């Protein structure tokens, strides 16, 4: 089992950047594919990005390709989401998640509590 704690959310103007972090507890962090999801008010939760166990493979939603970058640091048991060129439509609660499935899967087993990102126009 793994526990996930997100941080780094906040208020930013359109065009700005934020970096989200997700700290994972447990010794098996390196065994999990890691992902980021988001949920805006009144909308369903949606996939944002995923990174494979090795870190060699990544997957992004079309809406964030070229603007967001997911990465992981095994030594720190942390996964990051660098978000650039932010748009008001990126406003949402962002969740970190972990799965034992491949980075192309959308089935995740463990979730963090979320961190709010608000982008003003």
C-alpha positions as CSV (number, residue, x, y, z in Angstrom):
1,X,0.0,0.0,0.0
2,X,1.1,3.6,-0.6
3,X,0.0,6.9,0.8
4,X,0.1,10.0,-1.3
5,X,0.2,13.6,-0.3
6,X,0.0,16.4,-2.9
7,X,1.3,20.0,-2.6
8,X,2.1,23.0,-4.7
9,X,-1.3,24.1,-5.7
10,X,-2.4,27.7,-5.6
11,X,-3.6,30.8,-7.5
12,X,-1.8,31.8,-10.7
13,X,-2.5,34.1,-13.6
14,X,-3.1,32.8,-17.0
15,X,0.1,32.1,-18.8
16,X,1.9,31.3,-15.5
17,X,3.4,28.2,-14.1
18,X,3.1,25.9,-11.1
19,X,4.8,22.7,-10.1
20,X,2.8,20.1,-8.2
21,X,4.5,17.5,-6.0
22,X,3.2,14.2,-4.7
23,X,5.1,12.6,-1.9
24,X,4.6,8.9,-1.5
25,X,5.2,6.9,1.6
26,X,6.2,3.3,1.7
27,X,9.1,1.4,0.2
28,X,7.4,0.3,-2.9
29,X,7.1,3.6,-4.7
30,X,9.3,2.4,-7.5
31,X,6.8,-0.4,-8.2
32,X,4.0,1.9,-9.1
33,X,3.0,3.7,-12.2
34,X,2.1,7.3,-11.1
35,X,-0.5,9.6,-12.5
36,X,-2.2,12.9,-12.2
37,X,-5.9,13.5,-12.5
38,X,-8.0,16.6,-12.1
39,X,-11.6,17.5,-11.4
40,X,-13.3,20.8,-12.0
41,X,-16.5,21.8,-10.2
42,X,-19.5,20.2,-11.8
43,X,-17.3,18.0,-14.0
44,X,-16.1,14.4,-13.9
45,X,-12.6,13.6,-12.9
46,X,-10.3,13.4,-15.9
47,X,-6.9,12.0,-16.6
48,X,-4.0,14.4,-17.0
49,X,-0.7,12.6,-17.2
50,X,1.0,9.3,-16.2
51,X,4.6,8.1,-15.9
52,X,5.8,4.5,-16.0
53,X,7.7,2.7,-13.2
54,X,11.0,3.4,-14.9
55,X,10.2,6.9,-15.7
56,X,11.0,6.3,-19.4
57,X,7.4,6.4,-20.6
58,X,4.9,9.1,-20.2
59,X,1.3,9.7,-21.3
60,X,-0.7,13.0,-21.5
61,X,-4.2,14.1,-22.1
62,X,-4.4,16.0,-25.4
63,X,-5.5,19.2,-23.5
64,X,-2.2,19.4,-21.7
65,X,0.3,18.1,-24.2
66,X,3.2,20.4,-24.7
67,X,2.3,22.4,-21.6
68,X,2.6,19.9,-18.7
69,X,5.4,17.6,-17.8
70,X,5.3,14.7,-15.4
71,X,8.4,13.3,-13.8
72,X,9.4,11.2,-10.9
73,X,12.3,11.1,-8.4
74,X,12.8,7.6,-6.9
75,X,15.3,8.8,-4.3
76,X,12.7,11.2,-3.0
77,X,9.6,9.0,-3.6
78,X,8.1,11.9,-5.3
79,X,6.3,12.6,-8.6
80,X,5.9,16.0,-10.1
81,X,3.7,17.8,-12.5
82,X,5.2,20.9,-14.1
83,X,2.5,23.0,-15.5
84,X,3.3,25.8,-17.9
85,X,1.2,28.2,-20.0
86,X,-1.7,27.7,-17.6
87,X,-5.2,28.5,-18.8
88,X,-8.3,29.3,-16.9
89,X,-9.7,25.9,-18.0
90,X,-6.9,24.2,-16.1
91,X,-8.6,25.3,-12.9
92,X,-9.4,22.2,-10.9
93,X,-8.6,20.0,-7.9
94,X,-5.5,18.0,-8.9
95,X,-5.0,14.4,-7.6
96,X,-2.0,12.2,-7.5
97,X,-2.6,8.5,-8.0
98,X,-0.8,5.2,-8.1
99,X,-1.4,2.0,-9.9
100,X,0.3,-1.4,-10.4
101,X,-1.0,-1.4,-14.0
102,X,0.9,0.0,-17.0
103,X,1.2,3.8,-17.7
104,X,-1.4,3.5,-20.4
105,X,-4.1,2.3,-17.9
106,X,-6.7,4.5,-16.4
107,X,-7.4,2.2,-13.4
108,X,-5.7,3.5,-10.3
109,X,-5.7,2.0,-6.8
110,X,-4.4,4.7,-4.5
111,X,-5.3,8.4,-4.4
112,X,-4.1,11.5,-2.6
113,X,-6.3,14.1,-1.0
114,X,-5.9,16.7,-3.8
115,X,-4.5,20.1,-4.2
116,X,-6.4,23.1,-5.7
117,X,-5.1,24.9,-8.8
118,X,-6.9,28.1,-9.7
119,X,-5.9,30.0,-12.9
120,X,-7.3,33.6,-13.2
121,X,-7.8,35.2,-16.6
